[in-house]
Each structure stands twice: as C-alpha cells, then as structure tokens.
Amino acid sequence: MKKTLITIFVLLGISLTISGQNPLQDLEDYYQQSMKEWEVPGMAVAIIKNDSLILSEGYGVRKVNTDKKVTEETLFAIASNTKAFTAAGIGILVDEGKLNWDDRVVDYLPWFELYSPYVTQKFTIRDLLCHRSGLKTFSGDLLWFGSNYNRREVVKRARHLEPAYGFREKFGYSNIMYLAAGLVIEEVSGMRWDEFMKKEFFKPLQMERTITSTSNLENYNNVAAPHNETEDSTIAIEYLNWDNIAPAGGIISCAKDVKNWLALQLNKGIFEGDTVFSKNVQNAMWSPHTPLSVSQTARKMRPSTHFKSYGLGWSMFDYGGRKVVTHNGGYDGMISQTVLLPEENSAFVILTNSVSGIYRSLMFKTLDYLLDKESKDWNKIFLERYENYEQRKENQQARKDSARVKDSEPSLALKEYTGTYSGKMYGKATVTLEEGKLRLQLEPSPDFHSRMEHWHYDTFKIKFEEFPSLPRGWVNFVMDRNGKVEQMRIDVPNPDFDFTELKFYKE
C-alpha cells in the first residue's frame, strides 16, 4: 500500500527546510524530496512573486518507467480549477450587460429543474456558482463520470437528485451546477462553452497549449500521464474523457499557461494592458458567498486561519494574516492546486500526475515561502494524517469483512437475479449470467462493469477494474414480500462518488 513506510527523515522528525543561501533553491529541494516521499512521478510548478515570475519548472517524469521529463509546457488535467474560468466567463457576460449574477437560471434554461418547484423557480446564476443548492457534495456525479450522457442530459437528470440540506442552507460542492453555468454561457453567447473559453481566455492570455477536451490530446506532445496506486506499485492509466462535465472540470493546461491566468487574476482582470473582466466582477468572485467551517484539526494545524468560504469559482481562507484565494482540482490520476495571495501580488500553481496529498503540503510550504514565514515540515504533518486515514479505512474494511456470514447461500438460483434494473435518475443496469457467474453492467457507463462474486446471502462483491482508484464494493438484492427480487442496491465506499444514490428496480 502507498506510504506504508514514511522516509527516515519523517520518522526522525528531521526538517527538510534547513536554511541555505538561496530560499528558492531550498524550496525546490523540498519539492523534489516531497515527490519521493509521496511517490509522485511528475510535477510542474510556477510561482509569481511581487508581480514577477520567479519559477516555472517541471520535476520528475511524465510517465512511470520512462525518461520523458516534465517541463513547464507539460500538459496536465487541471480538473476543478476549470470552475474559476467558468465563473469568470459568466462575469464577462455580466460586464457586457447580457445577464446578471442574480438572474434566474430558468430564464436562460427553461427546462432546468431541481427537486422542488420553489427551488427551481428561485435558483439564480449566483447559486450555480457558490455551491448552495441544497444537494450534498458530489451529488449526482455518477451521471457524468464515464457515462454517455451529454451535457444537457446530465443537468436534466439532476432533477431526480434528493437534497441533503435546505436551499442556500449550507455548502454542498456540485459539479453539475457548474455544468449548468456552462450551458448558460452557451445560451447567452451563442457559442459552445469550449469556444467561448478559447475566445475570451486562452487566446488573449496566450495560453497556447490549453485545451478543453482529451480528444484533442493527440495533437500535442509533452503530455503527462495520469497515475493511480495499486497495492504494490504506481501505474499509468488512460485519460478519461470529461467532455460532458467540461465547464466544471475539463480544462487541460500547463504551468507556463496557467501562470498567465494567475497574472490576470492578480492584476484585477487586466492582462498586458487589455481588460478581460472588470474589478467589480473580480470582487464578486473573491467575495464570500457560502461559509465553510474551520475544523478543530485545521485550527490546530494552522492557528492563523480564522475563516473559510466559497466565492464564485474560488475558495478563500486567511493564513498568516493574509487572504488566500485558491482552488484545487482532482482528476482520475491527477491533482492540481492554484493559489493567489492578492495582498502580496503573488500566486502559484502546482500540477501533479498522481493522486496524493502532495498538493496540500506544498501549498502551505509555498505560502510560507511567499510570506517569508517560518515553515513547518508540512509533508510530515500530511503524511501522518494520510497514514491515519488509511488505517481507518483498513479498520472499516476489516469490520465489514468480519461481519460476513461465511458458507451462506443465495436465497435464489442465480438466474433469478438476472434481468434489467432501472431508475429515473440514472437509467438502466443489467445483470447477466455468464459461465456460472453473475455480471453487472451499468448501461449509461460502458466501463462500469464487474463480475459478481457471492459474498453472503443476497449480497455480491464487485470491483470495477476499469477504475483502479475505486475500491471493491457490494451489490445487495432486496426481495419483495413474495420472495422475488424487487430492487438492487450498489455500494462502493469512496470519497468521490455516491453509488447509493443509484436507485435500481427490477423491470
């Protein structure tokens, strides 16, 4: 398992930030040591300090078991860092007088519908951008992840999602609402979101290597491969197409390009003398809209942090007496982080080609550098947290395994479980019998398929092999009062996708 052993430096508590003659070199040394500790194949970083570019560099390799180096031009999926582009795109339309932040969504997307007629009618464009829909974090993400539903169909099916909170009551991170914001841009501008991004941002900001779809990657060299962890190694995986959620997470870029995006932000919407969006728009994006709690753990780790909130496409917190404007992005096999320190005229981006906590530890390490602040060994702190998290997961798995009733038999002959199951929100799934084993297929998502191994009674174990980052899960068949299969429930415990939202009833 990943990080089962922490390096000797961390075990001994030795700081890796021994003071040298060149603080920037010390920081780069820390980056490279961090990659070893987190087992990250490759990474790119760009740093702006006091309006000057002081670093734009690649480290490591684009793909394991190769010698192709990462550079400032290496492409990475920036995932949810895309949300700031979509919010700024709405801001441009606000500047042009074509819409307002508080216009109703249904005035632009008449077919838009959520769980309540009241919420549907009152839902504003601002609501789309600040995660206060009433849905829980990541609700409905299986509608788009790996599915063949197009952008409009994903949003239309969201009407079947059940709320977890009251409307505008609390934060619930929603990719689907950002997708809806992208469709508003299309409706108002008359352009596809992808073309709008190129026209309004990529071209004027000279982001020459930035694209919005994995289908365009074949036209580029110097591309980082996503990576996932298996039980004993790091493996490269294929890019997963995110076209149907692109306004929430589809941009692919490089450190060289992202630094221009950050320079635009620091300069309040102006890039090389040209105004892209107004100061009023920037103020709206950087103002708190939805409050977030500061956990006791966070308070202990960072005593100078007193607030956290989400604006429009950006999250915010205070650190070392300064406002931090930031966002991260998680793609299957990659994680990235963009960070702005407006009062210091400084910013940075971290792009990685693996799924690990390195982006978080290096965010605080780089913040300390930019604030000329005495720093902690953030790797040690976050690696220990990671170890504790992994141990809790193992303990939970052990409890589930111990609850298994061994040598039990299914209630019915395997053939009785086969058939088509359907639900209004997601669509259909089929269970077939092949070579004496049941097989599950989620119809909207061709890669979501698995053999079903009997676990106990009417519960079967599954593993979606096409998605190495997902753990094993279970399918439980529910019987009606006559002893026939009525419903199928899927549970794959993971922090990103809620399989229990999928309601499947046998046809």
N, C-alpha and C positions, 0 to 999 in steps of 0.2 A: 504493500500500500504506500501511497505517496506520503513523504515526510515522516515515515515511521521512525527515522533517526534524524535528529537535528545535528547540524555540524558541531564540531568540537568547540568552535568559537561561541556558539549559543549555549552549549551545555556548560561552559565555564563562565558564561556571563561576560565575556570579554567584548568591549565595544569595538566595532569596526570603524569608528569615526575618529581614529587617532589623528590629532591635529597635525596638519602638514603646512607647507609653504603655500600651497595652492588649494583653496577651499573647493573650487570647481573640480579639480582633479580628485580630491578626496571624495566628492560626491559621485563622480563617475566610477571610482573604485568601488564605492558602496553599491552602485547599480550592478556592477559585474559580479560582485560577491553575492548579492541578493539573488541573481539569476541562478547561481549554483545552489544556493540554499533552497530555493523554491522549485528548482529543476525546470526552469523556463528555457526553451530552446532559443528564442529570439525576442528582441525588444528594440523599439525606437523611441527616442525622447527628443523633444525640442523645448527649449527654455528661453523666454523673453524676460529680461530684467531691466527695469528702468527704460523701457521702450527700445532696448537693444537686444538683438538675437545673440545670445552667448553660447548656445549649444543647439546643434541639430545633428544627431548622431544615431547610428544603428549599432546594436550589440548582438553577438551570437549569430545563429543561423536561421534561415527562413524555414528550414525543414530538418527534422532529426535525421541523422545518418547521412547528411550531405555537407558539403563545404561552402555552400552558397550563403554569403554573408548578408546580414540585414544592413541596409543603409537608410539614409533619411528619405529615400524615394521608394522604399519597400511598402507595398500596399497591405493594409490590414482592414478588416471589417471593424468599423467604429460603433456599430450597433446603435444603442440608445443615445449616443451623443448626437445622432441624427435629429433628435427631438428639438434641440435648440435651433436647428436650421428650419424646421417646420414652423416653430413658433415665430421665428424672425420673418419667415415668408408671409405668415398672417400679418405681422407687423408692417411689412411693405404695403400690403393691401389696405391696412388702416391708414398709413400715410397718404395713400392715393385717394382716400375717401370712398373706397369701394365697399367697405364694411366697417363695423365697429366691434371691439372686443366683446361687448355685451349684447350683440345681435343674437337672436335665437337661431339655433342650428337648423330647425325645420324651415326657416325662411330661405335657406340655401339648399338643404337636402330634405325635401318634403316627405320622403319615405323614411327618414330617420325615426327610430322608435326604441325606447327603453322599457324597463319593467313596469312603469307607471305612466298613465296618461298625463298626470300633472308634471312629472319629471320630464317627460318627452317635450311638453309644450314650454317649459321654463328653461330647458337646458341651453346654455349660451356657448359661444365660441370660447370665451374665457374658461368655462367649465371644462371644455375638452382638453385644455392645455395645463390645468393645475391639479389634476388627479383628485377630484372631489365628487365623483359621480355617484358614490354610494356602493359601487362594486368593490370587492376586495382586490388586493394586489394580485396582478396577473390573471384575473378572472377572464375566462374565455380564450386564453392564449392557444389552446389546442385547436381552436377554429382556424387559425392560420398556420401554425407550426407544422410544416411538412404536408400541408393539405393542398388540394387542387382548387379550393375556393378562391375566387378573385377578390379584389379589394372591397367592392361594393357588397358582395355576398357575405363576407366576413362581418361587416358592420351591420347588415340586415339581420343576420342570425343572432347578433348580440341582444336583440330584444327578448330573447328567452333566458338570459342570464339573471340569476336571482341576486338581489342586493344583500350586502353584509352589514351596511350601515344606513343611516338616514342620508338623504340627498344633501350634499355640502356639509355633512357632519364631521367627516374625518378623511384622512389621506388613504387612498387606495390606488396604487400605481396601475395605470391602464394603457397598454399598448393600443388597444382597439380605439380608444377615444382619440389618440393621436393619428391613427389611420383615418378616422372621420375628419379630423382637421385637414389632413392632406386632400381629402375629397372636396372639402370646402374650397381650398385653394384652386383645385381643378375647375370647380363650378364657376367661381368668380373670375378667374384669369382666362378661362377658355383654353388652358394648356394642361397637359399631363403634369403631375407633380414633378416628375423626373426632369422634364424640360424646363419647368419653372425654376428648379434648383440650379440647373446649368446656366440659365439666362441671368438670374438675379444674384447668384453667389459664385459659382465655380469660375465663370468667365471673368467677371470683374475683379475677383480676388486672385486670379492667376493660379487657380487650383487645377492645374493641367492634367493631373493624374487621378483626379477624384471622379468616381462613378457611382451609380445608384443601383447597380444590379450585378450579380455574379455572372450573368450571361455575357457580360462584357469583358470578363477577366481574360478570356482567350486572346484578346487584342493587346494584352500587356505582359511584359516580362517583369522580373523583380517583384514577385508576389509571395507573401508569407503564407504558409500552410497552417490551417487550424490544427490544434493538437488536443487530445484527451488522454487521461490516465487510465491504464488498465491496472490489474492487481500488481503487476511487476515491471511495467515499463510505460514510457510515453510514446504514443503513436500518432502519426499524422492521419487526419481524416479529410474527407471531401467537403468542399463548401456546400452548404445548404442554401437553396435559393429562397430569398426573403422578399421577392417582388410583391407578394400580396400584403405585406406589412411595411413596405419601404418607407412611408412617411414617419414611421415610428422607429425604424432601425436599419434601413437599407444601405446607408452610405458606406463606401469603401474608399479609404484615403491613405495618406502617408504623412509622416511628421513634417516634411517640407511644405505640404499644402495646408495642413491643419494650423501651422503657426500663423499663416495669413488670416485664417478665420479668427484666431485668438487676437491678432493685432487689430482686426476690425472691431472686435468687442471692446478692447482696451481703449480704442480711440472713439468710442461712443457712436459707432455706426459709420465712421468715415475711414476709407482706405485709399491711401495715396492721393488725398485731396478730393476724392469723389464720395458723396454721401450715398450710402446704400440704404440705411434706415435712420430715422430721427432719434434724437436724445429722448424724446417722450416715449418712443417705442422701447428703447433700451431700459428706461426707468420702469416701464410696465413689466418687462421680462425679468428684471432683477429685484422686483418688489415682492415681499412675502404675500402669498395668496392662501396657502394651505399650511397650517402649523404642523410641525413634526416634534415628537418628544425627544428629549435628550436622555438616553438611558443612564442608569446608575453606573454601568460599566464604562460608558463613554465619558461621564463626568470624572470618574476616577482616572482614566487614561489621559484625558485632556481637560484639566480643570479650567482652562481659559475659554472653554466652549460653553456658552450660556443659552444659545438658541439654535434651532434648525428649522428650516421651512422650505417649501417649494414655491417657485415663482411660475413663470411661463417658459418651460423648456430648460430651466436651470434650477438646481437646488442651492441652498445657501446655509452657511453657519458662520459663527465667529471663531477665530483662532488667533491667539497671541495678540488680542486687541485689534484685529483686522477682520473685515468682512471677506469671506471666501465664497466665490461663485463657482459652481462646479457641476459636473455630471459624469457618470460612468456609463459604460456600455458593455453588455455581456452577450456575446455571440457563441454559438456552439463551437468551442475550441479557441476562443479569443476573448480577452477583456481589455478595455481601454479606459482612460481617465483624462478628462480635460479640466483644468483648474485656472481660475483667474483671481488675482489679488489687485483689484482696481485701485486701491489707495497707494499701492506700490508700483503701479504701472508694470506689473509683472504677470506672467502666465506660463503655463507649461502643458504639454500633452505627453502621456505615456501610452504606448501601444504595445501589446504583448500577444504572442501567438500560442498561449495556453490558458487554461482555466486555473487560476491560483490567486492567492491573496497578495501577490507582489505589488499589484497596482495600488493597494491601500497603504502598505507600509512605505512605498516610495513616494506616495503623495505627501505624507507627513514629513518624510525626510527632506523632500524638496521644498516644502513650505518652510521648514526650519532654516534651510539654506537661504531662501529668499528673504526671510525675516531676520536673518543674522541672529538666529535664536539657538541657544544651547540645545542640542538634539539628544534624543534617546536612541537606543537601538530598536527601531520600530520593527525590524524583522523578528527579533527575539520575541517581542510582545505579540505580534500577529501569528507567528508560528506556534507559539504556545496556545493561543486561542484556537488555532486550527486543529492542533492535536486534541484539545479538549472536545471540540466539535466532532471530530472523527470518532473519538472514544464514545461519545454519547450516541452517535449513530450505530456503532457496533453493539452497544448495550441494548438499544432499542431492537436491533435485528435479532440479538440473542434472545430477548424476551418473546419476540414473535415466533422464533424457531422453537423455543421451549413450550409454547402453547399448542404446537402441532400435535394432533392426535394421530399417532403412527398406526399403521396397519388398518386404518379405516377404509371404507369403500365408498364410491359414489352412490348416491341414492338411486340413480337410474342407470340404464345402459347408456354408454357414451353417445350413441346415435340420438338419444332423446335430448341431448344438449345442443345438437346442431340446428342450424337454421339462420334466419335473418332477424337481427335485432335493430330497432330504430328508436330515435328520439328527435324531438322537434329542434333542439338546439344544434346538435352536432351532425345528425344524419344516421347512416346505417353502419352496422358492423355485421360480419358473418362469422359463424363458427362451423367449420367443416371437419370431417373425419378422414384423415389420411394415414394409411399404413398403421391403423390401430391407435392413432394419437389424434387428439383434438388440435385444431389450428385456428387461431384468431386473426382476423383481418379487419382493420378499420377502413371502411371503404373510401372516405374522403382523403385519406392519407396513405398512399400505396406502400410507404416504407414502414408503417406501423403494423407489423405482423409478427406472430410468435407461435411456436409450438406451446401447447399447454400440458404441463406435467401435473399429474394429480398430487395435491398437497394433503388435504384431508376432507372427508365428507364431500360437499359440493363446491369446494374451493380448489382452484388450479393455479400453479405457478407459471408466470410468463417472464420473458426477457426480450425486449425489443432490441435485437442485435444491431440494427442499423443505426442505433443511437447509443454509443458506448457510454455517454455521460449519464444515462438513465439507469438506475438500479433495477434489480428484479422486482416484480410486482405480483399481484394476485388478481384472479377473476373469481368472483363468487356468484353462483347461480341461486336465485331466490325462487322458491316454489309457491304456487297458489294453493288454495285450500284443498284442491283435488290432487295435489302431489305432482303437478306438471310445472315445467319451467315457465316462469312468468317474466323474470327480469334478470339482467346481467349487470353486475357492478364491477368496475375496474378500479384498482388502487395500486399506483406506482409511486411510493413515497419519494418525493424530491422537492426542492425549494422553488422550482420554476413553473411546473405545470400541474394543475389540479385535475387528475383523472376522475376524481369522484364527482366532478361537475357533469360528466357524461352520463346521461340517463338512457339506458337501453332496455326496451321492452320487446319481447318476442312477438313477431308478427304471426 
